[in-house]
């Protein structure tokens, strides 16, 4: 089995339509399953234009198995102390080999190298029912050291997405001390 290798995408990759479309397709495919029933029909999690902007901003890392992109993650600096990861996605064909673990480890190491000592993530969960994918993610994040610090509303950070929800949801904010 080939190892999982993670790297930041160079800003120039934003101009590579095939890569941007591939990442968009990957995230939308993964989140369509992971958030099934949470969004109105046809709502897409991301777009190639969004990925291009995040790539130009130096916020997208990819995991590769051989030459194939096997996953991605967004890493951003929130302030002098806190970094955040999001848009974590592992290609279904590469699940179970540590793609997600390596992407999170990379994000944490990058944040420490940039002087941050706290990593944040947000998990959108249905307010009135349990979603199996969200329960698995909560258990996994907890197992790797993340703790819930706050629960909020999607309207707080992403008001433009709130009308696309098919069910009331809450945003669960997790933190982990790093470095």
C-alpha atoms as a printed R data frame, in Angstrom:
    type eleno elety resid chain resno       x      y       z
1   ATOM     1    CA   UNK     A     1   0.000  0.000   0.000
2   ATOM     2    CA   UNK     A     2   1.293  3.450  -0.896
3   ATOM     3    CA   UNK     A     3   1.763  5.975   1.928
4   ATOM     4    CA   UNK     A     4  -0.518  8.979   2.423
5   ATOM     5    CA   UNK     A     5   1.423 12.173   1.721
6   ATOM     6    CA   UNK     A     6   0.023 15.611   2.571
7   ATOM     7    CA   UNK     A     7   1.084 18.967   1.162
8   ATOM     8    CA   UNK     A     8  -0.255 22.477   0.796
9   ATOM     9    CA   UNK     A     9  -1.480 23.247  -2.685
10  ATOM    10    CA   UNK     A    10   0.596 26.020  -4.260
11  ATOM    11    CA   UNK     A    11  -1.325 29.194  -5.093
12  ATOM    12    CA   UNK     A    12  -0.757 28.523  -8.797
13  ATOM    13    CA   UNK     A    13  -2.920 25.384  -8.530
14  ATOM    14    CA   UNK     A    14  -5.928 27.740  -8.272
15  ATOM    15    CA   UNK     A    15  -5.654 28.126 -12.059
16  ATOM    16    CA   UNK     A    16  -5.827 24.379 -12.677
17  ATOM    17    CA   UNK     A    17  -9.485 23.799 -13.469
18  ATOM    18    CA   UNK     A    18  -9.171 20.018 -13.307
19  ATOM    19    CA   UNK     A    19  -7.739 20.133  -9.775
20  ATOM    20    CA   UNK     A    20 -10.260 22.720  -8.544
21  ATOM    21    CA   UNK     A    21 -13.169 20.795 -10.091
22  ATOM    22    CA   UNK     A    22 -11.807 17.534  -8.668
23  ATOM    23    CA   UNK     A    23 -11.576 18.956  -5.136
24  ATOM    24    CA   UNK     A    24 -15.039 20.487  -5.444
25  ATOM    25    CA   UNK     A    25 -16.459 17.166  -6.599
26  ATOM    26    CA   UNK     A    26 -14.711 15.325  -3.769
27  ATOM    27    CA   UNK     A    27 -16.004 17.653  -1.039
28  ATOM    28    CA   UNK     A    28 -19.511 17.797  -2.474
29  ATOM    29    CA   UNK     A    29 -19.641 13.992  -2.810
30  ATOM    30    CA   UNK     A    30 -18.384 13.358   0.729
31  ATOM    31    CA   UNK     A    31 -20.603 15.998   2.341
32  ATOM    32    CA   UNK     A    32 -23.681 14.873   0.363
33  ATOM    33    CA   UNK     A    33 -23.460 11.604   2.298
34  ATOM    34    CA   UNK     A    34 -22.142 13.024   5.583
35  ATOM    35    CA   UNK     A    35 -24.894 15.663   5.680
36  ATOM    36    CA   UNK     A    36 -27.726 13.777   3.949
37  ATOM    37    CA   UNK     A    37 -31.087 15.174   5.007
38  ATOM    38    CA   UNK     A    38 -29.620 18.390   6.383
39  ATOM    39    CA   UNK     A    39 -29.728 20.522   3.225
40  ATOM    40    CA   UNK     A    40 -32.440 21.336   0.725
41  ATOM    41    CA   UNK     A    41 -32.173 19.300  -2.483
42  ATOM    42    CA   UNK     A    42 -29.447 20.414  -4.830
43  ATOM    43    CA   UNK     A    43 -27.483 22.469  -2.281
44  ATOM    44    CA   UNK     A    44 -23.739 22.114  -2.952
45  ATOM    45    CA   UNK     A    45 -21.208 22.316  -0.136
46  ATOM    46    CA   UNK     A    46 -18.555 24.042  -2.224
47  ATOM    47    CA   UNK     A    47 -17.685 25.398  -5.670
48  ATOM    48    CA   UNK     A    48 -14.610 25.453  -7.875
49  ATOM    49    CA   UNK     A    49 -14.481 29.248  -7.489
50  ATOM    50    CA   UNK     A    50 -14.444 28.897  -3.693
51  ATOM    51    CA   UNK     A    51 -11.666 26.290  -3.879
52  ATOM    52    CA   UNK     A    52  -9.656 28.516  -6.208
53  ATOM    53    CA   UNK     A    53  -9.924 31.436  -3.764
54  ATOM    54    CA   UNK     A    54  -8.954 29.285  -0.783
55  ATOM    55    CA   UNK     A    55  -6.044 27.813  -2.745
56  ATOM    56    CA   UNK     A    56  -4.804 31.295  -3.723
57  ATOM    57    CA   UNK     A    57  -5.024 32.228  -0.022
58  ATOM    58    CA   UNK     A    58  -2.798 29.257   0.892
59  ATOM    59    CA   UNK     A    59  -5.511 27.448   2.864
60  ATOM    60    CA   UNK     A    60  -5.933 24.120   1.034
61  ATOM    61    CA   UNK     A    61  -3.861 21.010   1.696
62  ATOM    62    CA   UNK     A    62  -4.304 17.756  -0.175
63  ATOM    63    CA   UNK     A    63  -3.529 14.165   0.696
64  ATOM    64    CA   UNK     A    64  -2.179 12.028  -2.108
65  ATOM    65    CA   UNK     A    65  -1.839  8.297  -2.455
66  ATOM    66    CA   UNK     A    66   0.626  7.964  -5.263
67  ATOM    67    CA   UNK     A    67  -0.324 10.623  -7.807
68  ATOM    68    CA   UNK     A    68  -4.025 10.545  -6.901
69  ATOM    69    CA   UNK     A    69  -5.660 13.139  -4.640
70  ATOM    70    CA   UNK     A    70  -7.186 11.110  -1.800
71  ATOM    71    CA   UNK     A    71  -8.463 13.932   0.402
72  ATOM    72    CA   UNK     A    72  -8.302 17.594   1.331
73  ATOM    73    CA   UNK     A    73  -8.556 19.979   4.242
74  ATOM    74    CA   UNK     A    74  -8.829 23.736   4.695
75  ATOM    75    CA   UNK     A    75  -6.452 25.276   7.243
76  ATOM    76    CA   UNK     A    76  -6.862 28.885   8.288
77  ATOM    77    CA   UNK     A    77  -5.502 31.210  10.943
78  ATOM    78    CA   UNK     A    78  -8.210 32.749  13.094
79  ATOM    79    CA   UNK     A    79  -5.911 34.853  15.276
80  ATOM    80    CA   UNK     A    80  -2.437 34.814  16.837
81  ATOM    81    CA   UNK     A    81  -3.287 31.796  18.958
82  ATOM    82    CA   UNK     A    82  -5.995 29.868  17.084
83  ATOM    83    CA   UNK     A    83  -6.061 27.987  13.788
84  ATOM    84    CA   UNK     A    84  -9.043 26.171  12.360
85  ATOM    85    CA   UNK     A    85  -9.478 23.269  10.015
86  ATOM    86    CA   UNK     A    86 -12.532 22.493   7.935
87  ATOM    87    CA   UNK     A    87 -13.700 21.001   4.643
88  ATOM    88    CA   UNK     A    88 -12.065 17.742   5.707
89  ATOM    89    CA   UNK     A    89 -12.811 15.091   3.097
90  ATOM    90    CA   UNK     A    90 -11.350 11.686   2.302
91  ATOM    91    CA   UNK     A    91 -12.186 10.073  -1.022
92  ATOM    92    CA   UNK     A    92 -14.433  7.031  -0.534
93  ATOM    93    CA   UNK     A    93 -11.937  4.890  -2.470
94  ATOM    94    CA   UNK     A    94  -9.241  5.746   0.095
95  ATOM    95    CA   UNK     A    95 -11.167  5.458   3.366
96  ATOM    96    CA   UNK     A    96  -9.746  3.419   6.201
97  ATOM    97    CA   UNK     A    97  -6.080  4.002   5.340
98  ATOM    98    CA   UNK     A    98  -5.535  7.093   7.482
99  ATOM    99    CA   UNK     A    99  -6.229  9.908   5.013
100 ATOM   100    CA   UNK     A   100  -8.332 11.887   7.494
101 ATOM   101    CA   UNK     A   101  -5.872 11.278  10.335
102 ATOM   102    CA   UNK     A   102  -2.932 12.452   8.210
103 ATOM   103    CA   UNK     A   103  -4.792 15.558   7.043
104 ATOM   104    CA   UNK     A   104  -5.671 16.553  10.628
105 ATOM   105    CA   UNK     A   105  -2.121 15.805  11.805
106 ATOM   106    CA   UNK     A   106  -0.758 17.973   8.987
107 ATOM   107    CA   UNK     A   107  -3.137 20.833   9.894
108 ATOM   108    CA   UNK     A   108  -2.115 20.668  13.554
109 ATOM   109    CA   UNK     A   109   1.615 20.567  12.743
110 ATOM   110    CA   UNK     A   110   1.287 23.480  10.332
111 ATOM   111    CA   UNK     A   111  -0.585 25.526  12.935
112 ATOM   112    CA   UNK     A   112   2.111 24.836  15.550
113 ATOM   113    CA   UNK     A   113   4.847 25.754  13.057
114 ATOM   114    CA   UNK     A   114   3.055 29.079  12.522
115 ATOM   115    CA   UNK     A   115   2.948 29.754  16.273
116 ATOM   116    CA   UNK     A   116  -0.621 28.704  17.049
117 ATOM   117    CA   UNK     A   117  -1.362 26.568  20.101
118 ATOM   118    CA   UNK     A   118  -5.091 25.936  19.709
119 ATOM   119    CA   UNK     A   119  -6.907 24.188  16.867
120 ATOM   120    CA   UNK     A   120 -10.613 24.709  16.270
121 ATOM   121    CA   UNK     A   121 -13.123 22.845  14.148
122 ATOM   122    CA   UNK     A   122 -16.837 23.274  13.569
123 ATOM   123    CA   UNK     A   123 -19.326 20.461  13.137
124 ATOM   124    CA   UNK     A   124 -22.809 21.158  11.782
125 ATOM   125    CA   UNK     A   125 -25.343 18.777  13.356
126 ATOM   126    CA   UNK     A   126 -29.127 18.475  13.204
127 ATOM   127    CA   UNK     A   127 -30.765 20.023  16.239
128 ATOM   128    CA   UNK     A   128 -33.721 17.650  16.549
129 ATOM   129    CA   UNK     A   129 -32.389 14.273  15.368
130 ATOM   130    CA   UNK     A   130 -29.185 12.218  15.329
131 ATOM   131    CA   UNK     A   131 -27.210 11.853  12.127
132 ATOM   132    CA   UNK     A   132 -25.024  8.705  12.021
133 ATOM   133    CA   UNK     A   133 -22.170 10.445  10.160
134 ATOM   134    CA   UNK     A   134 -22.140 13.327  12.633
135 ATOM   135    CA   UNK     A   135 -22.150 10.915  15.582
136 ATOM   136    CA   UNK     A   136 -19.137  9.075  14.080
137 ATOM   137    CA   UNK     A   137 -17.312 12.363  13.539
138 ATOM   138    CA   UNK     A   138 -18.035 13.541  17.085
139 ATOM   139    CA   UNK     A   139 -16.657 10.256  18.466
140 ATOM   140    CA   UNK     A   140 -13.564 10.460  16.241
141 ATOM   141    CA   UNK     A   141 -12.803 14.107  17.043
142 ATOM   142    CA   UNK     A   142 -13.204 13.381  20.749
143 ATOM   143    CA   UNK     A   143 -10.932 10.342  20.479
144 ATOM   144    CA   UNK     A   144  -8.164 12.434  18.889
145 ATOM   145    CA   UNK     A   145  -8.330 15.068  21.613
146 ATOM   146    CA   UNK     A   146 -10.944 17.627  20.581
147 ATOM   147    CA   UNK     A   147 -13.434 18.920  23.155
148 ATOM   148    CA   UNK     A   148 -16.705 20.782  22.664
149 ATOM   149    CA   UNK     A   149 -16.332 24.376  23.868
150 ATOM   150    CA   UNK     A   150 -19.486 25.964  22.489
151 ATOM   151    CA   UNK     A   151 -22.625 25.370  20.501
152 ATOM   152    CA   UNK     A   152 -24.031 28.028  18.251
153 ATOM   153    CA   UNK     A   153 -26.156 28.681  15.196
154 ATOM   154    CA   UNK     A   154 -25.135 28.570  11.541
155 ATOM   155    CA   UNK     A   155 -26.515 32.121  11.242
156 ATOM   156    CA   UNK     A   156 -23.596 33.387  13.371
157 ATOM   157    CA   UNK     A   157 -20.807 32.556  10.959
158 ATOM   158    CA   UNK     A   158 -22.534 31.580   7.716
159 ATOM   159    CA   UNK     A   159 -25.850 33.458   7.444
160 ATOM   160    CA   UNK     A   160 -25.941 32.910   3.669
161 ATOM   161    CA   UNK     A   161 -26.112 29.125   4.218
162 ATOM   162    CA   UNK     A   162 -28.954 29.131   6.752
163 ATOM   163    CA   UNK     A   163 -31.746 29.309   4.108
164 ATOM   164    CA   UNK     A   164 -30.301 26.183   2.444
165 ATOM   165    CA   UNK     A   165 -30.853 24.016   5.520
166 ATOM   166    CA   UNK     A   166 -33.663 21.470   5.299
167 ATOM   167    CA   UNK     A   167 -33.713 20.963   9.063
168 ATOM   168    CA   UNK     A   168 -32.799 23.107  12.078
169 ATOM   169    CA   UNK     A   169 -29.105 22.653  12.865
170 ATOM   170    CA   UNK     A   170 -26.577 23.772  15.424
171 ATOM   171    CA   UNK     A   171 -22.893 24.438  15.069
172 ATOM   172    CA   UNK     A   172 -20.708 22.572  17.544
173 ATOM   173    CA   UNK     A   173 -17.304 24.205  18.103
174 ATOM   174    CA   UNK     A   174 -14.417 21.989  19.222
175 ATOM   175    CA   UNK     A   175 -10.954 22.977  20.475
176 ATOM   176    CA   UNK     A   176  -7.735 21.084  21.005
177 ATOM   177    CA   UNK     A   177  -4.560 22.379  22.623
178 ATOM   178    CA   UNK     A   178  -1.667 21.760  20.246
179 ATOM   179    CA   UNK     A   179   2.043 22.390  20.498
